């Protein structure tokens, strides 16, 4: 297994898991892409949880706010932006 040490292409990936009873759950995870031998591969790095539970408990917003602290760009919550618009829209 190849480990993506530099993580140049990290992203959040969504996948659906189907159960024997026919129901399904949508999960979120952190993944990265890398090239090996001319082919592009994806590697699952971290399981974030079931989408319905993450939304219900507000964990997605907390994760985004936590990551925004380390971003080199400024992130603005739409409700807190002047006149309700983001800086790009003004």
C-alpha atoms as an extended CHARMM CRD file, in Angstrom:
* protein
*
        90  EXT
         1         1  UNK       CA              0.0000000000        0.0000000000        0.0000000000  PROA      1               0.0000000000
         2         2  UNK       CA              1.3090000000        3.4330000000       -0.9840000000  PROA      2               0.0000000000
         3         3  UNK       CA              1.0110000000        6.2530000000        1.5420000000  PROA      3               0.0000000000
         4         4  UNK       CA              0.3840000000        9.7800000000        0.2020000000  PROA      4               0.0000000000
         5         5  UNK       CA              2.9960000000       11.6080000000        2.2680000000  PROA      5               0.0000000000
         6         6  UNK       CA              2.7680000000       14.9570000000        0.4900000000  PROA      6               0.0000000000
         7         7  UNK       CA             -1.0290000000       14.8810000000        0.0990000000  PROA      7               0.0000000000
         8         8  UNK       CA             -1.0460000000       17.1270000000       -2.9640000000  PROA      8               0.0000000000
         9         9  UNK       CA             -4.5600000000       16.1140000000       -4.0260000000  PROA      9               0.0000000000
        10        10  UNK       CA             -6.5810000000       15.5920000000       -0.8610000000  PROA      10              0.0000000000
        11        11  UNK       CA            -10.3640000000       15.7220000000       -0.9870000000  PROA      11              0.0000000000
        12        12  UNK       CA            -13.5030000000       14.5990000000        0.8190000000  PROA      12              0.0000000000
        13        13  UNK       CA            -14.9870000000       11.5080000000       -0.7550000000  PROA      13              0.0000000000
        14        14  UNK       CA            -18.5620000000       10.2890000000       -0.4630000000  PROA      14              0.0000000000
        15        15  UNK       CA            -19.4950000000        6.6420000000       -0.8350000000  PROA      15              0.0000000000
        16        16  UNK       CA            -22.6600000000        4.6220000000       -0.3870000000  PROA      16              0.0000000000
        17        17  UNK       CA            -22.7830000000        1.3720000000        1.5310000000  PROA      17              0.0000000000
        18        18  UNK       CA            -25.6600000000       -0.9620000000        0.8040000000  PROA      18              0.0000000000
        19        19  UNK       CA            -26.8830000000       -3.3340000000        3.4850000000  PROA      19              0.0000000000
        20        20  UNK       CA            -28.3690000000       -6.8090000000        3.0980000000  PROA      20              0.0000000000
        21        21  UNK       CA            -31.8530000000       -5.4810000000        3.9140000000  PROA      21              0.0000000000
        22        22  UNK       CA            -31.6960000000       -3.0810000000        0.9340000000  PROA      22              0.0000000000
        23        23  UNK       CA            -31.1380000000        0.1120000000        2.9360000000  PROA      23              0.0000000000
        24        24  UNK       CA            -28.1040000000        2.2640000000        2.3350000000  PROA      24              0.0000000000
        25        25  UNK       CA            -25.9450000000        4.7600000000        4.2020000000  PROA      25              0.0000000000
        26        26  UNK       CA            -23.7910000000        7.5470000000        2.8010000000  PROA      26              0.0000000000
        27        27  UNK       CA            -20.3660000000        7.9240000000        4.3880000000  PROA      27              0.0000000000
        28        28  UNK       CA            -17.7160000000       10.6590000000        4.1230000000  PROA      28              0.0000000000
        29        29  UNK       CA            -13.9940000000       10.1190000000        4.2040000000  PROA      29              0.0000000000
        30        30  UNK       CA            -10.7440000000       11.9070000000        3.4610000000  PROA      30              0.0000000000
        31        31  UNK       CA             -8.8760000000       10.5820000000        0.4330000000  PROA      31              0.0000000000
        32        32  UNK       CA             -5.9550000000       11.4850000000       -1.8050000000  PROA      32              0.0000000000
        33        33  UNK       CA             -4.9190000000       10.7140000000       -5.3630000000  PROA      33              0.0000000000
        34        34  UNK       CA             -1.5020000000        9.6950000000       -6.6050000000  PROA      34              0.0000000000
        35        35  UNK       CA              0.0920000000        8.3790000000       -9.7660000000  PROA      35              0.0000000000
        36        36  UNK       CA              1.9520000000        5.1250000000       -9.9830000000  PROA      36              0.0000000000
        37        37  UNK       CA              3.1210000000        3.5550000000      -13.2120000000  PROA      37              0.0000000000
        38        38  UNK       CA              1.1370000000        6.0240000000      -15.2970000000  PROA      38              0.0000000000
        39        39  UNK       CA             -2.1440000000        5.1880000000      -13.5500000000  PROA      39              0.0000000000
        40        40  UNK       CA             -4.0820000000        7.3710000000      -11.1210000000  PROA      40              0.0000000000
        41        41  UNK       CA             -5.1110000000        5.7900000000       -7.8180000000  PROA      41              0.0000000000
        42        42  UNK       CA             -7.1380000000        6.9590000000       -4.8420000000  PROA      42              0.0000000000
        43        43  UNK       CA             -6.2240000000        6.1080000000       -1.2790000000  PROA      43              0.0000000000
        44        44  UNK       CA             -8.6370000000        6.3040000000        1.6400000000  PROA      44              0.0000000000
        45        45  UNK       CA             -6.9230000000        8.1800000000        4.4770000000  PROA      45              0.0000000000
        46        46  UNK       CA             -9.5660000000        8.7450000000        7.1170000000  PROA      46              0.0000000000
        47        47  UNK       CA            -13.1680000000        7.8100000000        7.8400000000  PROA      47              0.0000000000
        48        48  UNK       CA            -15.2410000000       10.8720000000        8.8590000000  PROA      48              0.0000000000
        49        49  UNK       CA            -18.5620000000        9.1550000000        9.5270000000  PROA      49              0.0000000000
        50        50  UNK       CA            -22.1160000000        8.7730000000        8.2790000000  PROA      50              0.0000000000
        51        51  UNK       CA            -23.3180000000       11.8610000000        6.4270000000  PROA      51              0.0000000000
        52        52  UNK       CA            -26.7390000000       11.9730000000        8.0970000000  PROA      52              0.0000000000
        53        53  UNK       CA            -25.1960000000       11.8640000000       11.5750000000  PROA      53              0.0000000000
        54        54  UNK       CA            -22.5270000000       14.4510000000       10.7290000000  PROA      54              0.0000000000
        55        55  UNK       CA            -25.1370000000       16.9020000000        9.4260000000  PROA      55              0.0000000000
        56        56  UNK       CA            -27.5600000000       16.2580000000       12.2790000000  PROA      56              0.0000000000
        57        57  UNK       CA            -24.9460000000       16.9430000000       14.9680000000  PROA      57              0.0000000000
        58        58  UNK       CA            -23.3560000000       19.9290000000       13.1860000000  PROA      58              0.0000000000
        59        59  UNK       CA            -19.9980000000       18.1700000000       12.9420000000  PROA      59              0.0000000000
        60        60  UNK       CA            -19.3800000000       19.1220000000        9.3160000000  PROA      60              0.0000000000
        61        61  UNK       CA            -19.5530000000       22.8360000000       10.1490000000  PROA      61              0.0000000000
        62        62  UNK       CA            -17.2370000000       22.3540000000       13.1380000000  PROA      62              0.0000000000
        63        63  UNK       CA            -14.7630000000       20.4460000000       10.9780000000  PROA      63              0.0000000000
        64        64  UNK       CA            -14.7730000000       23.2100000000        8.3510000000  PROA      64              0.0000000000
        65        65  UNK       CA            -14.2940000000       25.8900000000       11.0190000000  PROA      65              0.0000000000
        66        66  UNK       CA            -11.4250000000       23.9260000000       12.5520000000  PROA      66              0.0000000000
        67        67  UNK       CA             -9.6710000000       23.4560000000        9.2130000000  PROA      67              0.0000000000
        68        68  UNK       CA            -10.2240000000       27.1090000000        8.2670000000  PROA      68              0.0000000000
        69        69  UNK       CA             -7.9360000000       28.1550000000       11.1490000000  PROA      69              0.0000000000
        70        70  UNK       CA             -5.0060000000       26.5920000000        9.2750000000  PROA      70              0.0000000000
        71        71  UNK       CA             -5.9520000000       27.8660000000        5.8280000000  PROA      71              0.0000000000
        72        72  UNK       CA             -3.8150000000       30.4630000000        4.0960000000  PROA      72              0.0000000000
        73        73  UNK       CA             -6.9830000000       32.0840000000        2.7480000000  PROA      73              0.0000000000
        74        74  UNK       CA             -9.6200000000       33.9240000000        4.7240000000  PROA      74              0.0000000000
        75        75  UNK       CA            -12.9300000000       32.0670000000        5.1350000000  PROA      75              0.0000000000
        76        76  UNK       CA            -16.0850000000       33.9720000000        5.9780000000  PROA      76              0.0000000000
        77        77  UNK       CA            -19.3350000000       32.4820000000        7.2140000000  PROA      77              0.0000000000
        78        78  UNK       CA            -22.0880000000       33.8150000000        4.9560000000  PROA      78              0.0000000000
        79        79  UNK       CA            -24.2790000000       34.8590000000        7.9010000000  PROA      79              0.0000000000
        80        80  UNK       CA            -21.4130000000       36.8910000000        9.3930000000  PROA      80              0.0000000000
        81        81  UNK       CA            -20.3440000000       38.6230000000        6.1630000000  PROA      81              0.0000000000
        82        82  UNK       CA            -21.2650000000       42.2850000000        5.7910000000  PROA      82              0.0000000000
        83        83  UNK       CA            -24.6400000000       42.6560000000        4.0570000000  PROA      83              0.0000000000
        84        84  UNK       CA            -24.9410000000       38.8580000000        3.9830000000  PROA      84              0.0000000000
        85        85  UNK       CA            -22.5790000000       38.5760000000        1.0100000000  PROA      85              0.0000000000
        86        86  UNK       CA            -19.2010000000       36.9300000000        0.7910000000  PROA      86              0.0000000000
        87        87  UNK       CA            -16.1350000000       39.1170000000       -0.0110000000  PROA      87              0.0000000000
        88        88  UNK       CA            -16.0040000000       37.6570000000       -3.5460000000  PROA      88              0.0000000000
        89        89  UNK       CA            -19.5820000000       38.7870000000       -4.2470000000  PROA      89              0.0000000000
        90        90  UNK       CA            -19.0340000000       42.3900000000       -3.1090000000  PROA      90              0.0000000000
